[in-house]
Amino acid sequence: MSSARVERVKRQLLREVTTILKEDLKDPRIGFVTVMQADLSPDMRNAKIFVSIMGTPEEQAETFQVLTHAAGFIRIQIGHRMRLRYTPEILFVKDESIVHVDRVLQLLNEIKTKESPHD
């Protein structure tokens, strides 16, 4: 399979999953979710969807659990929206990069505060 095709399908998959989460998944337990990235296997049969979830740890865990249980529904919706021979299996993965970026910024601000001369 050409890598250009895999990349195109991956971008479309990212858009479709975002739309499905925003418009079609009507579960009140889902908090603020951002689809960060999609990884697609070369044979396009498996997809990892990286999501960032905001909220308390309990809210994040509940939202992730709902997403995991909704993977079958999301896969069916993707099958209806995208013209593919095989609809990929969906696996959601927590993307913790925003938490790490926030921590690095916090540390940099602490360093800046300590180094600034006090008047």
N, C-alpha and C positions, 0 to 999 in steps of 0.2 A: 504494500500500500504506500502511495507516495506521501512523503512527510508534509507536503503542501496541502494535500487533501485532509490529512489528520488535523493540521493546524486550523483549517477553515471550519471543519466540523467541531473542533474544540471551542472556537470562538462562538459559533452558533449555539452550541450546547450551553455555554456560559450565559448567553443572552436568554435562552429559553428557560433555564432553571431559575434565573433571576425573575423573569416574568411570572412563572408559575408560582413561585413563593410569594410574590407581591399580589397577584390577582386571583389565583385559583385555590390556593391552600387556605381554607377558612377555619383554621384552628385557633381559638383565642389563647391557647397556651404558648403560641409562638411569639417570641419577643422580637427585638430588633436584630435582624440577621442581614449580614452583608455577604454576598457571594464574592469571594476574593479571586479564586482561580479554579480552573478545571484542568485535570490531567486525563488524557485519553490514551489507552493502550494502543500500540501500533495496529492491532487488528480491529480496533474500535468496538470491542465487546465489553470493555470495562472502563468506567469513568470514576475518578475521584474528584469530588466537589469540595473544595476548601472553603469553609465558612467561618466568619467572625461573628460572634454572638455577644451582644452587650447585655449588661444587667448584673444582678447579684449572682454568686456562684450557683445558688439554687435555681434561679431563673435560667441561667445558661444551661445547666444540666437538663432541666425539663424541656427547654427548646431543642436541645440536641437530641434528646430521646424522641420527641415528636418528629423531628426531621428524619431520624433513622427509621421510624415506623412508617413514615410517609414516602419512603424511597420507592416503593412499588407503584404508588399512585403517580409520583413524579415521572417515573419511567414510562408508564402508560401515556401520560400527557406528552412526553417527548416523542414517543412513537407516533402519536397523532400529528405532531407539528413538524417533525423532521422526516425527510425522505431518506431512510437508511435501510439497508438490507437487514441489519440486526440493531435493535435498540440496545444501547449499552446498559449493563448493570450499574446501578448508582451506589456509590459508597461515599457517605459524608465524612469529612475529616475536619476537626477543629483547627483553625488557623490562629495560632497564638502570636503572630508577628506584631499585631497592634499592641498587645500587652508589653512585648519586649521593647518596642519603639517608645512607648510611653515611659517605661522604666529608665531607658537610656536618657531620654529628655529630662526626666526628673533628676537623674544623677548629674547631668551636665549643668542643670540649673543650680544644684547644690554646690558644685565646684565653682561656678561663676560667682555665686553669692559669697563663698568663703574667700575668693581671691580679690573681690572688689574692695578697694580701700574704704574704710569707714570714716565719715566726716566728723 
